[in-house]
Amino acid sequence: MKNWKKVLLPLAASALMLSACSGGGGGTTASSSDPEKKEITIWAWDPNFNIAALNLAKEKYAKDHPDVTINIIENAQADIVQKLNTGLNSGTTKGLPNVVLIEDYRAQNFLQAYPDSFRDMSATIKAEDFADYKAGPTSVDGKQYGIPFDSGVTGLYVRTDYLEQAGYTLEDVTNIDWDQFIEIGKKVKEATGKAMLTQDPNDLGILRIMLQSAGSWYLKEDGVTPNIVGNAAFKESLEVYKALFDADIVKMNSDWSQFVAAFNSGEVASVPTGNWITPSIKAEASQSGKWAVVPIPSLKDTADSINASNSGGSSWYVMNMDGQETAADFMSTTFGSDAELYQEMLSKIGVLGTLKAASGGTAYEEADEFFQGQKIYSDFAKWTTEVPKVNYGLHTYVIEDILSAEVQNYLSGAKDVDAVMKDAQAQAEAQLK
């Protein structure tokens, strides 16, 4: 999922007029006396990924349900967050969709802040049918609300031609730790003049990858208590982050377009991120045969860290309102269980789902010539099963707002790592009271 830029989710927003939430709604209040509707509205972002997947599901569902009208409305993720908060704070679901896509990092905010607004899907959706790490964001108190969707499983995309110029093989970068990655990066830059990776210093996505590889997060298991001071994985992740910059192997970027341009133009030798970047890497056809994907690096000194992690991902939620029976049936029979649909989404769009029953098959076994004949989706599917489960909790973006400033103090040398962690912990505790 591409929209990993942070968007704050106010939990204590005041009630606002519903007129602020106009545009795209299709439901009525849950107390409506109208009969069950056969028309539903779905909100999602990204026309080339999530919307495209919805259209495939809609087309397939229509074959057996010609009486159901499904309206798919594209909104930016930030707009969906704002509209949901505005509508739900107003005390009515009027104008809101029957189904909404929510990023996994922020799902618990909605589920816990508005516990009666989302349909309990426990009768039809079983957490064990999906990748284990998806259970945390999509359930509350043993109840399954979300229909887990795409996988944000990570990989280390590498330019094999640059590695070869520096004297390395693909095996040399497989199942390595971040310290080894940095040393390889130094030699690659010396041999080729290319940076090892591109990074926006204000975006902390790579820190999330490091943390989750060790089964750790910004918050403790309760999903509420800040988990910074005393968190060994967090400390090592910060130290590695600074070491990347200190080694002078990072090409700076300041936004998404610069991020993509860095590898499309051949200026970096690797891209450590979620599998959703595959279409962007393949967009530069002239680089076909020069790329491969290996497992993400692990933390060297954190015993629990493994060569598997996650970056991004989202899930579907049915809202507790008129039309929910139709909406629940659509979601459970498509994204919730249809392995063939996931095969089609993978082959046509590149959507890597988290339904275990769909983790194999023809689409996953296809060799990709762009990646030198590697069966990249088969590899990603395997790594998905290994991603450590963590509780993203309620405050991922609140804490990242705090960390953004503190990490800059660390990178500049204004503070050492212990001071940064202590001050971030204190600010988080004060803000989250």
N, C-alpha and C positions, 0 to 999 in steps of 0.2 A: 504494500500500500504506500502510495507515494507521499501522501500528505502528512508528513511527520513533523512539520513546523508547529511550534507550540501555540495553542489557543487557550486562554484561561477559561475555566468553567466556574462561574460564580455560584456557590452553593447557597449563599444567603441573599440572593437577589430579591428585591422587593417586587410585589405583584405589579405587573404592567398590563396596559390595555391590550386586548387580543388583536386589535388592529395592527399592532407592531409585528404581528406574526403572519400577516397575509401572504399569499402566494404559494400555491402548491398543495394546500391541505385538501383532504378528501373525506374526513370522517366527521361524525357527530358525537355528541356526548355519550358516555357509557350508559347513562340513564334513559337514552332515547327510547321511545316506544315504537319506533319504526321497526319493521321486520328485518331480519338479517339481510344485509345488503350483499349483492353479488358484484359490487364494484369496490375496488380497493386502490389506495394510493401508496406509493413507496418513495421514500426519499433516499438518495445516495449521492456520492460525489464521484468524479473521475469518469468521463464518458468512454474512455478507452479500456477501462478495467472493470470497475464495479457496475456501471450502467450497461456495458456490453454483456456482462455476465447475467444481469437481470433480464435483458432482452432474450437471451438464449433460454433462460428458465421460463419466461413468459410464453415463448413460442412453443416450447414442449408441453407446458401445462395446458395451453389452449386446445390442444388436440383432444383431450379428454374432458375439458371444461369450457366449451364454447360459449356458455352463458355467463362467464365471469369476465368482467372488464378490469384490466390492470393498468393503472396510470403510473408511469415511471417519471418522476420529477428529479431533474439534476439540480443540486445545490452545492455550493462550495462547502467543505467541511465546517469552516468557521460559521457559515450562515446556518447550518443545521444545528450546531450547538446553541447559537443565539436564539433561534426560533423555538427550539425545544424548551429551553429555559423560560423564555417569555410566555409561551403557551401554558406550560405546566405550572408556572407560578401564578398564572391567572385563575387557576382552579378549574379549567375546562379543557377538554381535548378538541373542542371545535377548531377546525382549521389545521389540525395536525394530521400526519399521515397514519395509515394503518400499520405500516412497517417502516422502520428506520434503520439505517446503517450507523453504527457507533464504533469509533476507534476503541480498541481494547484498553488502551491506557486510561481512558476516561469513562469506561462503562460503569464502574462501581459508583462514580459520582451520581449518575442518573438513577441507578437501581436503588441506591440507599437514600438519596434525597427525595425520590418520588416512588416509594415502594408499591403504591397501588396503581401506578400508571402503565405498568408493563405486564403482559400476560405471562403467567406461569406456564412454561412449555414442558414441564416435567413428564407429563403423560405421553408425550410423543418424541421428545428429544432427550437422549441419554448422553451425559458427559463422556462416558466411557467409549462412545462410538467415534469420538474425535480425539485429536492429539491431546495428550494429558495436560500440557501447559495451558490449553484453552479453557479449562474448567474454572480456574480462578477468576478471570475477568467476567465470565458469563453467568455465574451463579451466586446466590446469596442464601445463607442459612439452609443449605441443602436443596434449594429449589433452583431448577434450571430455567433461566429466562432467555438467554441468548441462543441463537442458532449459529454456532461457530462457523466462520467462513474462511477467509484466506489466511495462508501461512506467511508470517514474516521471517521464516527461517533464514538464517544468514549463510553467506559463503564468502570466501576470499577469491574474488575474480582477479586473475593475474595475466599479464602479458608475457607469454612464454618466450617470445623473441628477445625481450629485454632481459629476462632472467638468463637466457643462454649467453647473451653478450657479457654478462657478469660472471659467467662460469657456473650457473645453477641449473638444475633440472627441476621438473615438476615435483619430483619426490622430495627435493630439498625444502619445499615450502608446504608440504603436506603434514598436517597435525603438528604444527610448530606452536611455540608460545610467542607472546608479543615481544619479548626481549630478542628472540631470534629474528622476528620480523624486522625489528629496527636494525639489527646488524646486517641483514640481507639488504635492507633498504639503503644503507650507507654505501654498500659495494655496488648496488645497481646504479645509484646516482653517480658514483665515481666512474663507472664504466660507460654509462649512457647519457649522463646529464639530465636524466629524468627523475622527478620526485617519485617517491614510493606510493604516495596517496595524496588526495586532495581533501581539505577539511575547512569548514567554516568554524573558527574558534568559538563562535557564539552558539553553535549547535552542539548539543551534548548527546546526540544519538549514539555515537561510538562508545560513550561511557555506559549507556544502557546495555549495549551489546556485551561489554566486558563484565558488568555486574551480573546479568542474567546467566552468563556462562558459568558463574559460580553459584547459581541459585540464590542470589542476593538482590536486594533492591534498595531504593531510597528509604523505604518504610519497612518496619518489622512485619511479622506474619499477620498482625492484626490489621494491617493495611492503613493504619492511622498514625502510629508512633514513628517519628523520624528515626532513621537508622544510619546515622553518619559517624558520629564519634564511636570508636571501638569496632567499627566495621572493617575488618582486614581486607576484604575484597574491594571495598570502596577506596581505601587508602591506596592499594596497589593500582587500581584503575586510574586514579588521579596521577599517580607517579608515572605510569606508562603514558598517559595522555601528555604530560609535560615532556617526557623523554622523546616522544615523537617530534615535537617542535624543536627541542634542544638539539636533536640529531640533524636538523635541517633537511629532513626528507619529506616535508609537507609543502604542497602547493596550496596557498591560501585561496579560498573562495568566499563569497559573501551572499550567495543565493543559489537557488536550484539550477538556474540556467548556467551559471559558472561552474557548478559542480559537474553537470553533464558535459559541458564543453571541455573540461579538463581531461576526461578520458576519451571522448570522441576525437579530440585533436591530437591524441597520442602523447600528452604531456605527463601522464602518470603511469606507473607500472602495475598498480593494483587498485582494486576498489573493494574494501571490506564493508559489506552492507547486506540488506535484505534481498531476497530473490526477486523482488518486484523490480529491481533495476535491470533485469535481463533485457527487456525490450529496448531500453535506452542504450545499452551497450551494443546491441545488435543493430541499432539504427545507423551505425557507421559501417556500411557494407564493405568498405575497403580494408577493414581490419579482420575480416573473416579468416579463420584458421590461425589467428594469433593469440586467442584467448583460451583460458581453461578456468575451471572453478574447483577449489579445494576447500576443506573445512576451515572455519574461522579460527584464528589463533586463540589460545587459552592464556590465562594468567599463570605466570611461572611459579609464584610463591604461595598462591592460594590453592590449598589441596583439593578443594571441591570443584575447581574450574575445569571445564572440559572443552573440547573443540566443537561445540554446538551452542547456538544462541538464537535470539530472535530480535527483529527490529521492525516494529509496526505490527500491522494486522488489525482486522476489524471483524465484527459479528453483526447479525441481524436481530432485531427485536420487534416483536408484535405488540402493539399498544392495546391496552385494556379499554376498548371502545367498540361502538357499533361497527360491525364488519370484521370483528376479530376472528370469528370462526372460519370465514373464508380466507382471511389472511394467514391464519395458522395452518390451514390445510395446504395452501400454496407453498408456504415456506417449508413445512415438514416433508412434503412429497417431492420437493425439488432440492433445495440446498441442504435439507436435513437428512436425506437418505439416498438420493439418486446418483449412484456411482457413475453411470453412463453420462449423465449431465456433466459431471466433473471432468470426465475424459474429454468431452467436447469443449468445455471451457479451457482446458489446458492446451489442447491442440490448436484452437482458434484464437485464443486471447492470451494464453500464458498464465492463466490463473492457477496457482498451486493451492488447492484446498486442504482442509485438515480432517476431512472425513476419512477414517481409517480404511473403510471398505473401498475407497477410491484411490488408495495410495499405490496401486499397481495397475497393470494393464498396458495396452498398446501405446497410448499416448506417452506414458512414462518411460517406455522402453525405446522410444525413437532416438536415434543418434542425431546430434545436432552438428552439422558440418561447420557452423560458425565457431563452435568450441571443439574443433578437431575431432569430430565424431563422438565426443563424450555424451553419455546419456545423463545430461545434467539434472533432469527432473527426477530420474530414479535416485540420483544422489541426494537431491534436496528432500525427497520423500523420506529417505532413510534418516537424514539429519533431523527432520521434523520430529521423529519419534524420540530423539535424544535430548531435545531442548528442555532444560530444567524448568520446572513449574515455580512461579513466584506469584505473590499477591501484589499487583500493581497498586491496589488500594485507591484512596481518594485524592491524593495530592501530588501526583507525578509532576504536573506542570507548575504548581505552586512552588515546589522545592527546586525545580529547574530554574525558575525565575531568580531565586536566591542564589543558586549555584553559578548562574551565568556571570554575575559580578564577582563572586569569590574566586572562580576559576581564572578570571582575568588577572586578579591579584596574585594568584599563584604562578601563572605563566610569566608575568612581568618580574617576579622575584620580590614583590612587595610583602608577601606572606609566605611562610613555609607551609607544608602540607598539613601539619597538625593544627596550625592556627586557622587555616582555611576550613578544616573539618569542624573545629570547635565553634567558630563563628557561624558557620552554616547551620550547625545543629541548634545553636542558641536562637538564631533568627527563625528557623523552622518551628521550634517549640513555641516561641512567642506568637508567631502568626497563626498557628494552628490550634491555639487554645480555644 
